[in-house]
Amino acid sequence: AAESATDAAHTGSGWETLTFDFSVPKDNTAAANGVFGRILFFPLWNGAGWDPAAVTTTYYDNIKGIGYTPPVVYDLLEDFETTLPAGAIVADGTEAPTVVADPAANGTNGDVMKIVTSTAGESWQNAQLFFQDEDLDLTTADKVVTIDVYSDVATSILAKVATPLSGAAESATDAAHTGSGWETLTFDFSVPKDNTAAANGIFGRILFFPLWNGAGWDDAAVTTTYYDNIKGIGYTGTPSEDPAPTDAPATPPTFSDASNVISIFSDAYTAATTFSNVTWDDSAFEEVVIGGNNVLKITGVNFLGMDLGAYLDATNMTHLHMDYWIVDDWQSDQVLNPKLSNHAAEAGETSAIDITNTIGSQAEVQNWQSKDFVLNGDRESIKEFLITVSGKTDVYYLDNVYMYVEGTAGIENNNLFESKVYPNPTSDTWTISTQNNLITSVEVFNLLGKRVVSQKSNNSTEASISTQGLTSGIYIAKITTEQGTKSVKLIKE
C-alpha cells in the first residue's frame, strides 16, 4: 500500500488528545488503505507546508488505532492424499479406520479418513493417527488444532494428543459439530477435558473419540464420521533422544537338559520356533544389538502380538521368564502384561494364560527388569505370545523370553580355569578366587533362574559376594573372566 499522511492541530494547552484521520490525506498523499508497521511525526508542519527549522519540544503517548495481528497459518499435518504406511492409522476398541473418498455429494476434499464406531465396542472406542512428516508442536501459547469433520448428525468429538517426544503428559480437548456436513472444528488444547492437563509438548499421535458427549461417554453405538485437513503448528526439529539401554540384561542360566527350557527369543538358547508380527496388533518390533546382545525394540500403544511358527507343547513348563526395559517414565496405571495363547485344536485360541505385571514405581523403568511368572492353565499348544501395555508404555525393549521347568537350571563346573569359593556354605559373605585369572563380573541366580546379585569386578582375582537379602538355600554363581565363564554352586545358610 502507498504511504499516507494527515495532520491535527494542538492548542498549546498541555496534554490534548489529537485525532489523525488518514481518510483526509495531506502533503500530496493518498488516503491510507493498508496495514502499516511504522508511524512518523513531523513537528514543524504548519498545516499547509513546512516551517523553517527551529527548536521545538513535543511529547507523545497512548497511540491508538485498529490493531492488526496476522492470522495464524497452520501447517497441514495430514490430508490423506498420500498413501499412509502400515500402522499409521489404527483403532482401539472399534473397527479399523479407513481412507475413503469424500462422502459429500460433489465433494472437493479428495481422500478422507472414515471412523465407524460399533455397539460391540467400549464407549471410549477410538481411532488414532500417527503423524508422518511433521509432529504437532503444542509448546507455544497457541495450542489450536483445526480439523475438517463431516457428520450428518450433531455430535461432540474428543481429540487427544499422545506419543510425546520428550515425556510431556497426554492432553485431550473437544469440539462440537452441528451435523451440517463438512465443518471446520477447532480443538484448543489450552482448554483440556477428560481430567487431562493443558498440552505442553510435541506429539506424534492424535486420537479421536466419536462417542464423547461433552462431559463423558455415550453408550456404544454405531456412528460414522469423516476427518480431513488436520492442521496445527508442525514440528520437524530433532527431538531429544529417548532413554535406551546401553547394557544387555543378565545372562540367563544354563539348563543341562534342553527339554527343560522352551525359548521364544534369547541369545542364550536355541529358539524353539520362529515368530512374526501379527497383522491385527498396533505394535511393531525390530531386532537391535545392545551390549553385544540381540534384543527386541518394540513400539506401540496397546498391544504386541507375535505369531509363533509352530504350536509349542509347554505342558511340562512351570514358569515364563522375560527381561524388559521400559523407555517411558513411570505413571500410576502402567502395566506390561504378557499372555500365552493356547490353540488346542490348532484352529484359533481355545484358552490363554493372562499374566498381570504391574509397573510399581520409577525404579522399575529405564533399567532391565527380570521377571518370572508361574504358568497356570492349558499350554499344550501355544501359538501366540502377546504383550498388553498401558500407562504411556509406548517404547520398550524385550529379551530372554522363555518357558522353563522350575529348579532345573544347570551348573557348569567346567575346567576353563581353576576357582575356589570359601566359606561355602556361609551366612555372611562368599569369597570367590580364580588364582591367576582376573574376574570381570559375577552374577548369582536362584534356582528359578532369576538373577539376585550382579557385581562387576575391578580386575581382581578375588570377588566378595554378600548374602545380605538372600534367603537360605542353593544359588548358582556365574563367574566371568578373560578365559571365559563358568558356574559354581553357592549355599546360603
Residue pairs with C-beta under 8 A, 6 or more apart in sequence:
1 32
1 33
1 34
1 35
1 36
2 29
2 30
2 33
2 34
3 29
4 22
4 25
4 29
4 30
4 31
4 32
4 33
5 22
5 25
5 26
5 27
5 29
6 20
6 21
6 22
6 24
6 25
6 26
7 20
7 26
7 45
7 47
8 18
8 19
8 20
9 18
9 47
10 16
10 18
10 58
17 62
22 31
22 32
23 31
23 32
24 31
25 31
25 32
27 45
35 68
39 63
41 58
41 60
42 50
43 56
43 58
44 50
44 51
44 52
44 53
44 54
44 56
45 51
72 142
72 144
74 144
74 145
74 146
74 231
74 232
74 233
75 134
75 231
75 232
75 233
75 234
76 229
76 230
76 231
77 131
77 133
77 134
77 136
77 230
77 231
77 232
77 234
78 129
78 131
78 132
78 229
78 230
79 110
79 111
79 228
79 229
79 230
80 99
80 110
80 111
80 112
80 113
80 228
81 110
81 111
84 99
84 132
85 132
87 130
87 282
87 284
88 129
88 130
88 132
89 96
89 97
89 99
89 113
89 127
89 128
89 129
89 130
90 96
90 97
90 127
90 128
90 130
90 282
90 301
91 97
91 125
91 126
91 127
91 128
92 125
92 126
92 127
92 128
92 207
92 282
92 301
92 302
93 121
93 122
93 124
93 125
93 126
94 115
94 116
94 117
94 118
94 121
94 125
94 126
94 127
95 116
95 118
96 127
97 113
97 114
97 115
97 116
97 127
98 113
98 114
99 111
99 112
99 113
99 114
100 111
100 112
100 113
100 114
100 226
101 107
101 110
101 111
101 112
102 108
102 109
102 110
102 111
102 112
102 150
102 226
102 228
103 112
103 114
103 150
103 226
104 150
104 181
104 182
107 182
109 148
109 150
109 182
109 228
109 229
110 228
111 228
112 148
112 150
112 226
112 227
112 228
113 127
113 129
113 226
113 227
113 228
114 224
114 225
114 226
115 127
115 208
115 210
115 224
115 225
115 226
115 227
116 222
116 223
116 224
117 125
117 210
117 211
117 220
117 221
117 222
117 223
117 224
118 125
118 220
118 222
119 220
119 221
119 222
120 220
121 220
122 220
123 211
123 217
123 218
123 219
123 220
124 209
124 211
124 217
125 209
125 210
125 211
125 220
126 160
126 207
126 208
126 209
126 210
127 207
127 208
128 162
128 205
128 206
128 207
128 208
128 282
128 301
129 205
129 206
129 207
129 208
129 230
130 163
130 204
130 205
131 203
131 204
131 205
131 206
133 234
133 236
134 234
134 235
134 236
135 165
135 202
135 203
135 204
135 234
135 235
135 236
135 239
136 145
136 161
136 202
136 203
136 204
136 206
136 232
136 233
136 234
136 235
137 202
137 232
137 233
137 234
137 235
138 161
138 171
138 189
138 199
138 200
138 201
138 202
138 203
138 232
138 233
139 200
139 201
139 202
140 233
141 190
142 233
143 188
143 189
143 190
143 198
143 199
144 186
144 187
144 188
144 189
144 232
145 159
145 161
145 186
145 187
145 189
145 206
145 230
145 231
145 232
146 184
146 185
146 186
146 187
146 229
146 230
146 231
146 232
147 159
147 175
147 184
147 185
147 187
147 227
147 228
147 229
147 230
147 231
148 182
148 183
148 184
148 185
148 227
148 228
148 229
149 157
149 175
149 177
149 182
149 183
149 184
149 185
149 225
149 226
149 227
149 228
150 181
150 182
150 183
150 225
150 226
150 227
150 228
151 177
151 179
151 181
151 183
151 224
151 225
151 226
152 179
152 181
153 179
153 223
154 176
154 177
154 178
154 179
155 176
155 177
155 179
155 210
155 223
155 225
156 174
156 175
156 176
156 177
156 212
156 213
156 214
157 174
157 175
157 177
157 185
157 208
157 209
157 210
157 212
157 225
158 172
158 173
158 174
158 193
158 194
158 208
158 209
158 212
159 172
159 173
159 174
159 175
159 187
159 206
159 207
159 208
159 209
160 170
160 171
160 172
160 194
160 196
160 206
160 207
160 209
161 170
161 171
161 172
161 189
161 199
161 201
161 203
161 205
161 206
161 207
162 170
162 203
162 204
162 205
162 206
162 207
162 301
162 394
163 203
163 204
163 205
163 301
163 394
164 170
164 201
164 202
164 203
164 204
165 201
165 202
165 203
165 204
165 235
165 239
165 240
166 201
166 202
166 239
166 240
167 201
167 328
167 329
168 199
168 200
168 201
168 202
168 203
169 196
169 197
169 200
169 201
170 196
170 392
171 189
171 192
171 196
171 197
171 198
171 199
171 200
172 189
172 192
172 193
172 194
172 196
173 187
173 188
173 189
173 191
173 192
173 193
174 187
174 193
174 212
174 214
175 185
175 186
175 187
176 185
176 214
177 183
177 185
177 225
184 229
189 198
189 199
190 198
190 199
191 198
192 198
192 199
194 212
202 235
202 239
205 301
206 230
208 225
208 227
209 217
210 223
210 225
211 217
211 218
211 219
211 220
211 221
211 223
212 218
242 327
242 395
243 327
243 366
244 290
244 327
244 397
245 290
245 291
245 295
245 325
245 367
245 368
245 397
246 290
246 291
247 290
247 291
247 368
248 290
248 291
248 292
248 293
248 295
248 399
249 293
249 295
249 323
249 325
249 368
249 370
249 399
249 400
250 323
250 368
250 370
250 443
250 445
250 451
250 454
251 268
251 443
251 478
251 485
252 266
252 268
252 269
252 321
252 400
252 402
252 449
253 409
253 410
253 445
253 449
253 476
253 478
253 487
254 268
254 409
254 410
254 411
254 412
254 487
255 261
255 269
255 404
255 408
255 409
255 410
256 408
256 410
256 411
257 408
257 410
258 270
259 316
260 316
260 404
260 405
260 408
261 269
261 402
261 403
261 404
261 405
261 408
262 272
262 312
262 314
262 317
262 402
262 403
262 404
263 269
263 270
263 271
263 272
263 401
263 402
264 271
264 272
264 273
264 275
264 306
264 308
264 385
264 401
264 402
264 403
265 271
265 275
265 296
265 398
265 399
265 400
265 401
265 402
266 399
266 400
266 401
266 402
267 293
267 294
267 399
268 400
269 402
272 310
272 312
273 308
273 309
273 310
273 312
274 308
274 309
274 310
275 306
275 307
275 308
275 309
275 385
276 306
276 307
276 309
277 283
277 284
277 285
277 304
277 305
277 306
277 307
278 305
278 306
278 307
278 384
280 305
281 300
281 302
281 303
281 304
281 305
281 386
282 300
282 301
282 302
282 303
283 298
283 299
283 300
283 301
283 302
283 303
283 304
283 305
283 387
284 298
284 299
284 300
285 296
285 297
285 298
285 299
285 304
285 306
285 398
286 296
286 297
287 294
287 295
287 296
287 297
288 294
288 295
288 296
288 297
288 397
289 295
290 397
293 399
294 399
295 325
295 397
295 398
295 399
296 397
296 398
296 399
297 395
297 397
298 304
298 387
298 395
298 396
298 397
298 398
299 394
299 395
300 389
300 394
301 389
301 394
302 388
302 389
302 390
303 386
303 387
303 388
303 389
304 386
304 387
304 389
305 384
305 386
306 384
306 385
306 386
307 383
307 384
308 382
308 383
308 384
308 385
311 343
311 346
311 381
311 382
311 383
312 381
312 382
312 383
312 403
313 379
313 380
313 381
313 382
314 340
314 375
314 379
314 380
314 382
314 403
315 379
315 380
316 405
317 375
317 379
317 403
317 404
317 405
318 374
318 375
318 404
318 405
318 406
319 372
319 373
319 374
319 375
319 403
319 404
319 405
319 406
319 448
319 449
320 338
320 340
320 353
320 355
320 372
320 373
320 375
320 401
320 402
320 403
321 370
321 371
321 372
321 373
321 400
321 401
321 402
321 403
321 404
321 449
321 450
322 338
322 371
322 398
322 399
322 400
322 401
322 402
323 368
323 369
323 370
323 371
323 398
323 399
323 400
324 336
324 368
324 369
324 371
324 396
324 397
324 398
324 399
325 366
325 367
325 368
325 369
325 396
325 397
326 334
326 336
326 359
326 364
326 365
326 366
326 369
326 393
326 395
326 396
327 365
327 366
327 394
327 395
327 396
327 397
328 334
328 365
328 392
328 393
328 394
328 395
328 396
329 362
329 365
329 366
329 392
330 359
330 361
330 362
330 364
330 365
331 391
331 392
332 391
333 390
333 391
334 358
334 359
334 365
334 389
334 390
334 391
334 392
334 393
335 356
335 357
335 358
335 359
335 388
335 389
335 390
335 391
335 393
336 357
336 359
336 387
336 388
336 389
336 393
336 396
337 354
337 355
337 356
337 357
337 387
337 388
337 389
338 355
338 357
338 373
338 385
338 386
338 387
339 352
339 353
339 354
339 355
339 384
339 385
339 386
339 387
339 388
340 352
340 353
340 375
340 379
340 382
340 384
340 385
340 386
341 349
341 352
341 382
341 383
341 384
341 385
341 386
342 349
342 350
342 351
342 352
342 353
342 377
342 378
342 379
342 380
342 381
342 382
342 383
343 349
343 350
343 381
343 382
343 383
343 384
344 350
344 351
344 378
344 380
344 381
346 381
346 383
349 383
349 384
350 378
351 377
351 378
352 377
353 375
353 376
353 377
353 379
355 373
357 371
357 373
359 365
359 391
359 393
370 400
370 450
370 451
372 448
372 449
372 450
375 403
379 403
385 401
387 398
389 396
404 449
406 447
406 448
407 447
407 448
409 445
409 447
409 448
409 449
409 476
410 487
411 476
411 487
411 488
411 489
412 485
412 486
412 487
413 486
413 487
413 488
413 489
414 486
416 481
416 483
416 484
416 485
416 486
417 434
417 435
417 437
417 481
417 483
417 484
417 486
418 434
418 435
418 437
419 432
419 433
419 434
419 435
419 479
419 486
419 488
420 432
420 433
420 435
421 430
421 431
421 432
421 433
421 477
421 488
421 490
422 430
422 431
422 433
423 430
423 431
424 430
424 490
424 491
425 491
425 492
425 493
426 467
426 491
426 492
426 493
427 467
427 492
427 493
428 466
428 467
429 464
429 465
429 466
429 467
430 464
430 465
430 467
430 477
430 490
431 462
431 463
431 464
431 465
432 439
432 442
432 462
432 463
432 464
432 465
432 477
432 479
432 488
433 461
433 462
434 461
434 462
434 479
434 481
435 461
436 461
437 461
437 481
437 482
437 483
438 457
438 459
438 460
438 461
438 481
438 482
439 457
439 459
439 460
439 461
439 462
439 463
439 479
439 480
439 481
440 456
440 457
440 459
440 480
440 481
440 482
441 454
441 455
441 456
441 457
441 480
442 453
442 454
442 455
442 457
442 463
442 465
442 477
442 478
442 479
442 480
443 451
443 453
443 454
443 455
443 477
443 478
443 480
444 451
444 452
444 453
444 454
444 465
444 470
444 475
444 476
444 477
444 478
444 490
445 451
445 452
445 475
445 476
445 477
445 478
446 452
446 473
446 475
446 476
447 473
447 474
447 475
447 476
452 469
452 470
452 475
453 465
453 466
453 470
455 463
455 465
457 463
463 479
465 477
465 490
467 492
470 492
471 492
472 492
472 493
473 491
473 492
474 489
474 490
474 491
474 492
475 489
475 490
475 491
475 492
476 487
476 488
476 489
476 490
477 487
477 488
477 489
477 490
478 485
478 486
478 487
479 485
479 486
479 487
479 488
